[in-house]
Amino acid sequence: MIKPDDATLNKELRRDEGVERMPYIDTVGVKTVGVGHNMKAKPLPADWKFPLTDPQVDLLLSQDLAEVFASLNKRLPWWAALTPGRQRCLANMAFNLGIDGLMTFTNTLRAVKEGRYADAAAGMRASKWAKQVGKRSERMCNLMLGKVP
């Protein structure tokens, strides 16, 4: 079972989300900072100033990933039995979409649970999410297919 501090997952999320030390408005209009940290859902401590430091960015990412993993454990308890690459795929998607967004992938998640990884990747590719995130979706499909870089 991978952990929230998995170096590969952290590297992938930094690539996919970017690292911003100053707040910005993301593609859906949410004030964001760090590695995709939603400031509306989880405000920063009052004493934090901008630009964020590397340790602050790291702390936010660690906390956000701990929440993602807790949500995955609760909503998809079978995910822990997947290969590390497939776990990273679901964690990356949950990080990007939120657990509720990931749960809308009903057929895809059923395919993953049943070990039908080609069907799961096909479902991912056919989604609105794939069109929105571009190359990220192809990397996630490759992880789902067991093509771990």
Secondary structure, 3 states (H helix, E strand, C coil): CCCCCCHHHHHHHHHHHCCEEEEEECCCCCEEEECCEECCCCCCCCCCCCCCCHHHHHHHHHHHHHHHHHHHHHHCHHHHHCCHHHHHHHHHHHHHHHHHHHHCCHHHHHHHHCCCHHHHHHHHHCCHHHHHHCHHHHHHHHHHCCCCC
